Amino acid sequence: GAVVSQHPSWVICKSGTSVKIECRSLDFQATTMFWYRQFPKQSLMLMATSNEGSKATYEQGVEKDKFLINHASLTLSTLTVTSAHPEDSSFYICSASRRGAWSGELFFGEGSRLTVL
Amino acid sequence: DAKTTQPPSMDCAEGRAANLPCNHSTISGNEYVYWYRQIHSQGPQYIIHGLKNNETNEMASLIITEDRKSSTLILPHATLRDTAVYYCIVRVASGGTSYGKLTFGQGTILTVHP
């Protein structure tokens, strides 16, 4: 099946620094990628929709200047958490939809756990 | 997307069938029922989806009632590795830039015990 990979799988950073998380579709082209955030014991919350070659669309309440999303190619989207604070510590998950063909399956990455000290 | 209601938790003995219910009474005619699961500290995994007919694959079976207002995911022979949070989601299958956008509820925590 199709594979979506995230890197890094976990990261620890100091407060005030920026962290970049990559989401790659390994064996298919993804016109759209989605970024989710999940706090402990909670469900996934959609943060933004990332379309290749255009600006991301953010969900209400998500700061676009804090969570920078770039979708520069059909296989890569990046999420940069700028000036990270401890409250940004969370599990970040991406998903990708395959270009050009409908499939009932939507493919998720393994997730990236961010801890801000 | 239609809202779904699932029990917060369920238990199942290993080797027995696990039947996970989902209510989606406001589902529209063009909305599919999807099931995903999330094992601890991993990304969600697709299980199965359907529109109105019952579906079966190597992982599970999906039973949708005739009025489509509820469905049941069946894991025929649950194993310890099936312990996870199971999400029932209803959404339009394709169309526009919202394709792939899933709204997750709280899901059902399934615990399979020996």
Interface residues (C-beta under 8 A of the other chain):
Chain A: V4 Q6 T32 F34 Y36 S43 L44 M45 L46 T49 N51 T57 F91 I93 S95 A96 S97 W102 G104 E105 L106 F107 F108 G109 E110 G111 R113
Chain B: Y32 Y34 Q38 S41 Q42 G43 P44 Q45 Y46 H49 Y87 A93 S94 T97 S98 Y99 G100 K101 L102 T103 F104 G105 Q106 G107
